[in-house]
Amino acid sequence: RSSSSNKLDADMEAVSGHLAANLAPHLISTEPCVQPFRAFAYPLDPILFLNVTRKIVAQERLRVPAESIFRLRSDRVLDPMKPRLRIGYMSSDFGGHTVGSLIRNILRIHNRNRVSVVGIGMMKGDGTEWNLEMERSTDEWLSIHGMGDHAAAFAVDALEVHILVDLNGHSKGARVGVLLRRPAPVIISYLGYPSTSGDMSDSIVTDRWASPPETHALYTEKLLYLPHSYFVNDHRQLYPRPFVHTPKREEHGLPVDVTLFGNFGQLYKVEPQLFAAWARILARVNASSSSSSSSSSSSNSSAALWLLKFPKEAVKRLRQQARKHKVPEAQLVMTPLLPIDSHLAIKALADVALDTEVFNGHTTGADTLWAGLPLVSHPGEQMRSRAGASMAHAMGVVTFLARTREEYEDVAVRIASSPAKRERAKAQVRAAGDSSPFFNTALWTKGMERACFQQWELVQATGDARGFHTITSADSLHLDAADWTPGELLIGTTRSPRSGGASAVPSFDPLGTAE
């Protein structure tokens, strides 16, 4: 396949035309369709992507017998003497996976005077201490690994949760057939799949920056706005600052005396037009440096781009793109994946992080911000391309957001234009990380609880799980759960295997790529 952007544009136009002709909402068939998560990297029209997701769900719905669907109801009421809302978290990733690393402490932090936490594991435990700790952090635990969809839905229904939070969506390990049987009165989509479920859930957890009100037509669900960012994280507990490790650039094969731009996501997210923009950023910074310093040798570059070699198959194509855009070999630095225990301290060696466009960095975006790097992001129309905007607004660092690709380049060049501006930007991000709500896991959990109670009250009042969009207020949120003190939180990244456990314990898989 040619690497030229013209060829890619032509290919994507052909793909879009084929999909548009075969994905009209009224056309229901069992013909194969592209999987929604794989389509995240495609620059598809938002409505076309919505129809892709609807098609997948419609195909799965054909396989669900009508008699196996539980009656849609809101007859589960809260005990007036002890009004504890039963929230079920269903995931295939309770363990050494990105989603597991993000949610591991919220299971503990929930206010047990108001909420009962139920964990529903869809995959066999991975044998890590995280997996065991997350199971122990719930009030009840159910494994549906090995169950068929009907049996699993029956088992989940028997838990009598009020709200079921699906953490997979259409990502690896999803159980669409279970959700379509409606084993809970309210089903909420969250985190593992940043887009519409395609009529599988009632609401989607988001915020007004990730899913602006005017984009509601791109979702089959109602929007459930959290007070700050929708994106939960556990970075403050995972990687306490100051970092233990104090690496140096030369120890990791990084150029020393340059402005170092970085992107730490998977390379499939880097489209040719975006790489061309990165090449222009490097050229502008280097040209500015050359013109302002007559003493500098013309062979010395003042800027470089740092990427990770993942997946390895993409490295050759990226280097071809670099040669096409006349990026000197020394200005494109590609390193192996970083060790998980010290990867943030190493990423902090960069100066500026450049976000991808069609599919933003999500966990990697939070990584770079907690590492203290300004994250330059250009929000798109769809939720997966607006995670950077959500994080920036929650942190109050919106000056690094761009409205156009040209502005994206300008923002990056402006930050890189002098050591003082680079240090000022990094100091701003570090300070925001300490003071803003974004890295406050306990505050996020309080917001989620408030949103769930609002959602349940609406269902009780109207009998309709899809009746309203919901906006959760941040007013006095810090005062919530004043009557509850959670147990000791998990700190650090230790992932010990089960004592006396299996001989081969799966390694931590931060990108969720292991088969």
N, C-alpha and C positions, 0 to 999 in steps of 0.2 A: 504494500500500500504506500502510495507516495506521501511524503511528509509535507508537501507544499500546502499552504493555507488555501490556495485556490482549489486544489483537489479535495481538501477536507470540506470546504464550503459546498462544493458540488455534491459530495457524498451525503452530507447532512441534509441538503435540500432534497435529495432523492429519498432518503430515509423518512424525512418529514412528510413528503408527499404520499409515500406508501402508507404511513401510519394514519394520516388524515383521511385517506380513502377507505380505510378498514376499521377505524375506531369510532365511527359515529355512535353516539349513545344508544341508538335504537338497534344497532347491530350486535346481537349476542350470539357468540359462537364458541366452539371449543378449539379454534385454531390457535396455535402457539403465539405468544406475544412477548415482546421484550420485557424483562423483569424491571419493575420500577427502580429498584436501587441501582441496577446497572445503568439505567438511563439517566441517573443523576449527573453524569459527566457530559451528557449530550446537550448542546445548546438548543433544546426544543422549545417551541412556543409554549407558554404556561398552560393554555387550554388543552393543547395537544398532550402535554404531560399528564394533566388531570384525566384525560380520556384513557391514556395508557393504564393508569392506576385503576380507574373504574373497570376497565376491561378485565384485568386480572381478578378483581374481586367478583365481578359478574360470572366469570368462568368458574371460580371456586364455589360460588353460591349454587350453581347448577348441580353440584355434587352433594349438596346438603339436603337431605330429605326434610320436607316441611314438618313432619311429626317430631323431628329431633331438635327443633328450635324451641327454646324455652319461651314461655309467655312473657312478653314485654310488660313489666309491672314495676310499680313503685310501692309495693305493699310491705317492704321491709322498713320498719320504723325504728327510730332511736328510742331506747329505754329512757323515759323521762326522769327516772331516778338516777341514772348514770348514762348520760347521752354520749356514748363512745361511737364514733363513726368508724365502720370497718372498711379500711382501705387495703385492697389487694394489689401488690406489685407483681406483675407476671413478666418473666424474662428468661432468655436462654443464656444470659451473661452474668449470672451471680458468681463472680470469681475473677480470674486474671484476664479481664477483658476491659476495653475502654469504658463501656457502660458500667461495669462493676466498679471500676476505680472512681467513677464520678458519683455513684449513689451509695457507696458502702457505708457512709456515716449517717445518711438521712434516715435509714431504717432505725437507728438508735435514737436520733434526735426528736422524732415525733413525740408530741405530748401525750403520754399514755393515760392521762386523766381525761382526754377528749377523743383519742384515736387508738384504735386497735390495728396493728400492722400485720398483714398476712403476706407471706412470701410464697410465690408459685413458680417453681423452677421447671423450665421446659427441657433442659438438657441435663445429662448426667453431670454431677459435680466434678470439677476439674482437679480436685485433690489439694488445692492450695488452702493456706490458712485463711485467706480472704473469703473463700467459699464457705468455710465452716463458720467464720465469724459472722457473715451476713445471715446465714441460717439461724444462728443463735440470737441475732439482733431482732428477729421477728417474734411476734406473739404466737403465731401458728405458721407451720411450714408444710407445703404440699409439693411433692414432685410428681409431675405428669409425664416425665420421661418414660417412654415405652408404652404409654397409653394411646389408643386410637383417639381420634378427635371427639367422637361422641362420648366415650368413657371419660375423657379428660374434661369435657364441658360439664358432664354430670358431677364429677368430683369437685370442680370449681364452684358450681352452683350450690353444692352441699355446704360449702364454707360460709354461705350467706353473707358475702361482702356487699356493702352498699355501692362502693365505687371500685371498679377494676381498672388499674392503670397498666396499659400494654406498653412495654418498653422496647418492643421489637419492630412493630409496624411490618414492613416488607423486607426487613434485613434478614441476614442469615439466622436460621433457627426459628423463624416466625411460625405461628400456628393459626393461620387465617381461618381454618375450618373450625377451630374452637371458638374464636370470637364471633363468627357468623351464627353460632348456635345461641348466642346471647346468654352467657352464664351469670350475668350480673345486671341489675337494673340500669346502671350507668357505666359505660365503657369510655375511657379516656385514652387518647393516643399521646405518647410522650417520648422524647429524647432519642431513641435508637434510630428513628426514621424521620428526619426533619422535613416533612411534607404531609399532604393530605393522605389519609389511609384509603381513600376511594370508597367511602360508604361502609367502612368496617367499624368505625367508632362514632360516638355521639359528639365528643368535643376533642379538641387538640390543645394541649398546653403550649402557649406561645406568649408573645408580648407585642406591644404596639409598634415596635421597631422591626421585629422579625416578621410580623404579619400585619402591616398597616390595615386599618379598617377598609380602605378602598380595595384591598385584595381578597375580600371575603369570598368572592365568586370562585376563587381558585381552590376552595376547600369544600368537601362534602360535609365536614363537621362544623359545629359552631365553634367560634374562637373563645378560648378560655385564657384571658390575659392575666399574667402574674404581675405583681407590682413593679418589679425591676426586670432583669433579664430572665427569660425562660430557662436559660442554660445553667443547670446546677453543676457545681464542681466541688472537689474536695482538696484543692491544691494547697490551701493553707495548712491542712493537716498532713497531706501527702509529702509535701516538700517544704518544711518549715524554713523561713528565712531568718537570718542569713544562711545561705546554703553551706553545708559542711564542706563540700568540695570547692576548691579554688583553682580551676584549671587555667591553663594558658593556651593561647592560640597555637603556638608552635607544637604543643603536645598533641594536637589533633589535626595537623597538616593544614592549618588555616593561615592565610597570609597575615602578616603582623601589622604593617604600617599602611593599612587601607581602610576605607569605609566599607564595611562588610554588610551587604544586604543578605537576608536569609528567608527561605521558605522551607518548612519542615514537614510538609504534607506529602501524600503519595503523588508520584509524578503523573499519574493518569489524569489528574486535575489540571495539568498545565497544557492549555490549548495553544496552538501556534500563534494566534493573535496576542495572547497574554505574554508569551515568551518574547515576542517582538517588542512589546512595551518594556519588558525588563531590559532588553538589549539597548533600547533608546535611553533608559534611565542611566545605565552604565556609561554610555557614550557621552551623555550630557555632563555627568559628574566628572568624568575623566577629562573632557574638553575644558570644563571650567577650571579644574585644577591645573591643567597645563598652561592655560592663559594667565593664571594668577601667580604662578611660581616659575620664573625663568630659570631658576637654579635646578629644577627637577629634570631628570633625564627623560627623554621621550619614551624610553622603553619601560619606565616605571608607571604602573597604573595606580590610580588613587581609589579605585572602587572595584569590588568583586562581588559575585553572586554565589551564595552557598546553598546547595541542595543536597538532599539525601538520596542515596542510590536505592530507591525503592519505588516500584519494583525494578529489579535489575534490567528487565527486558526494555525498559524505557530509556536507559542511560544512553545507548547508541543513538537513538533518535534525537534526544536532547542535544547531544554533541553535534549532530548534523545541523540542527537548528542554529546552534551557536556559530558554526562556520558560515551558514547562510547569511546570518546577520553580522558577520565580521566581528564576533566577540572573541578576543584572543583567548587561547587555551588557559592562560594563567588567571583569567578573570571569571572562569566558571569552575568553582570548587565543588566536587562531589565526594561526600564521605559516606561510609557505611552507617547503618542505624546506630543510634547512640545507646549506651547502657542506661537502663531505665532508672537506676538509683541516682544517677548524676546527670541525666540528660538536660535538665533545666539549667543547671550551673554551666553546662557546656554551651547551650543555646544562648545564654546571656553574653557570650563572647561576641555575638553579632551586634550590629549597631541599629539596624532597621529591619523589621519584618514586613514582607510583601505578601499580602493575602492573594489567594486564587479567586477567580471571579464567578464562574458558573457554579462551582461547589466550594464554598468558603471552607477554611479550616475551622473546625469546631473544637475538639479537644486540643488540637495543635494551636488554635487561636488563643485559647485560655493558657496554654503552656507559655507562649511567647509573651503574653501580657504579665503573667506571674514572674517570668524571667526578667521583667523590667524593660521590654522592648516596645517601642511604638509600633503599632500594627496598622499599616496603610491598607485600607480596604475600600472597594468600590461596590456598594450594594446593588444587587439586581432586583428582579421582580418577585422571585420565589423565595420561600423560607430558607432553603439550603444556601442561597446566595446572600443572605442577610444576617447570618450569625455574627459576623464582624461588627455590623451596625448595632446589633443587640448588646454585645459586650461593651462597645465603645460608649453607648448612651448610659449603660448602667454604671460605668466607671467615670463618666464625665470627661472623656478624652475624645470628643467628637471632631476636634481639629484635624485628626488623622483620617477622617472619612472623605471620600471624593464623590462627586456627582456624575462625573464622566471619566472615561479612560484617560483623556488628556489631563484632567485634574489629578487623577491618580498618579500620573507620572510627575506632575508638578509638585505634589505634596511630598513624594519620595525625594525628589531632587532638593527641595527646600530644606528638609530635615538634614540631608547629607551635606549641605553647602558649607558648613563650618563645624569644627569640633564643639564650639559652644552651643550651637543649636542641637547637635546630637545629644550632648550631655543634658541639656535642658529638657529635651523630649523624654529621655530615659528617666530623668528624675521625676518628671510629671507622672509618668506611668507607674513608677514605683510607689509614689505617694498615694496615687489613686487606688492602687492595689491594697494598700494598708487601710485606707479610710472609707472606700466606697462599698456598697452592698454586694458587689459582684462576687467577691471571694468569701462572703459570709454565709457559710453553709447553714447555720442555725436560722438565720433570717430568711433564707430562701425556703427552708422547710416550714417556717411559720406562714409564709405567703402561700405555699401549696396547701397547707391545712385550711387556711381561710378560704381559698378558692374552692376546695372540695366541699366545705360546709355550705358555701353559697350555692354550689351546683346541686347539692342534695336538697336544700331547702326549696329551690326552684322546682325540682322534680316532685317533691311532696306537695307543693302548692298547685302545680299544673298537671301533673301526671305525664309530662312530656320531657323526655331526656334531651330533646333537640330543639327546645323551644326558643332559647335565647343565647345570644352571645353574652359573655360574662366578663366584667372588669373588676379586678380585685384591688382594693385600695391599699395603699401603703401607710395610711394614717395609724399612728400608734402601734405599728406592727411589732416594734421591738418589745412592747409590753406583753404581747401574747405569750402564753406558756410560762408566765411568771410562777405558776404553781408546780412547775415540773423541772427537775434537774436530771438530764440524761446520764447514763452510766459513762464509764471511761471511754473516750473516743479512740478510734484507731489512728495512730500517728505513724508517719513514715511509710516506707514502701516494702517492708518485710513481707515476703510471701512464702512462708515456710510450708513444706509439704506436710500432709497428714502424718502424724507420728505413727511409725510402723506401717505406713501406707504402701501404695502400689510401687512397684520397682521403677516405673517410668511415669513421673509426674509431669503433666504438660507445663511448658514454660509460659511465663507471662506474655500475653499477645496484645500489646497496646493498640495495634491497628485492626485487630479482629480479622486477620487474614488466614489464620491456621485452618487447615481442613479438619 
